C-alpha cells in the first residue's frame, strides 16, 4: 500500500480539487460531512492503482483517455441498492400526477406503456405494478403494459422468479406484503404468479441503437441510476434512445442524483408536488 | 381493464423496424434537406455509421433549428469523433450563436485524441475569445498534454481574462511542472488581486497544501 494510502489522509486542498472535478463530470456534490466516505474510497483506489500520492493518482485518473478509473470511482461513490418502493415519491408522482396527465392526451387505441430500465432483479417494475393496483383507481378502466429491461440476462431470470429477501420487501406495507407475496423459509418472499406475469422482462443494451429500435410508444419510463454510470458518449446515446422510445408528452423519471438538464435539452423539466419528471414535448411544444 | 399479462412471446422481441426511406449515404444526405424534422432527425442519427459524413453534418448543424435534429447531429458527430469532425466544428467557435458554441465546446471536450493536435493552434489564435473557448475545451479534455498546453500559453499570454481562465484550468488539471510558471505569473501580476487569488488556489490544489 502507498505511503499516503497507508497514512489514510487526503488533504483539504486535495479533497476540494477532487470535489470540483467530480461535480463537473457527474453533477454529484459532496458536502464536508461526506469527507470520510470520499477519502476512504479515494485511498482505496490510490492503493489499487499503486499511486503514492493523491496528486499522482488524480493526474492518472484525470487524463486517462478511456476514463475507466473515473468510472470505477463513480461506481464506488454512488451507492446503488434496490428494494421495493425505493424512492417512493416518484411512484406517488406517477399515480398522483403523471399518469393522469398522460391519460388526457393518450390515443386510447393502445394500452398505456411503462418501461422500467434497468430493472435489475425486478423490484422496480413490480413496485410500479403494485403501486398502480393499490393507489391508482383508473387502473380499473385502463390497460397498462409494463416492460422491464436490463442488459444482464442472469438478473432478468432472477427478476422473473420474483424471489426476495426480507431486506428487499422491508419498506412494503404489511397489507401489501401479505396480499401479494408468499412467505417462504429463511425469511424469503415470493411474489404471486399473477403479478409476476404482469411484467414483460427483456434484455436490452440502451446504448445500442439496433437493440433499442423496437422500443417505441412508451408513455412513462423509469430510468433511475443508470445514466450516471455511462461516459458522455454513451449517455448521449442512451438519452437519444429514451427520447425515441417515448411518445410525445411521455415522461421519464431519473435517479435522485441525476439531472437530464446536464445531458440533453430535448426534454422539458416538470416539477410536480411529489417529484421532478422530464417530459418529451408534445407536438408544437418547445423543450 | 388492468395490468396486461405477459404474452408467450415478448411484446418487444421483434427487433426489426420498418423504415420508409432508404438508408444509403446519398439518400440520407437528401433527407437532411427535407422539411419534416423527424425525417431529418433519423437521417442525422443514421449518418453516424458513415465516417465521410462529418462535413455534411457540420454544415447542416450550423443552420438546423429543430432541437431534436440538432441533438441527433451532435450525437452522430460525437460517435464519428474523427479529425474531419474537429475540422468541421472549429470554425463554428466563431459563431455568434452562444448555444451552438457551447454545444461545440462540449463536443470537442469529448474527442481528446482528435482535438489535441489542433489545440495549440486554437490557443494561439489572434482572437482572445477563441483562446478562452480553447481553454474551456482543455478544461475537460482527458489528455495528458493539457498542463503543458496551459503552461506554454501562460508563458506568452498578455490578456488578463485569458490568463485567469488558464489558471483556473490548472487548478484542476495542473501538475507540479507548471508551478514555476504560476509563481512567475503571480510575481508579474502582483497588483491584480484576482490573478493572485487564482494562482494561490491553483498552487494549493496542485501541491495539496
Interface residues (C-beta under 8 A of the other chain):
Chain A: X11 X13 X14 X16 X17 X20 X21 X24 X25 X53 X54 X55 X59 X62 X63 X64 X65 X67 X111 X129 X132 X133 X139 X140 X141 X142 X143 X144 X145 X146 X147 X195 X197 X198 X199 X200 X202 X204 X209 X210 X211 X213 X214 X215 X232 X233 X236 X237 X240 X243 X264 X265 X266 X286 X287
Chain B: X1 X2 X3 X4 X5 X6 X7 X10 X11 X12 X13 X14 X15 X16 X17 X45 X67 X68 X71 X72 X74 X75 X78 X79 X81 X109 X110 X112 X113 X140 X142 X143 X144 X146 X171 X172 X173 X175 X176 X204 X205 X206 X207 X208 X209
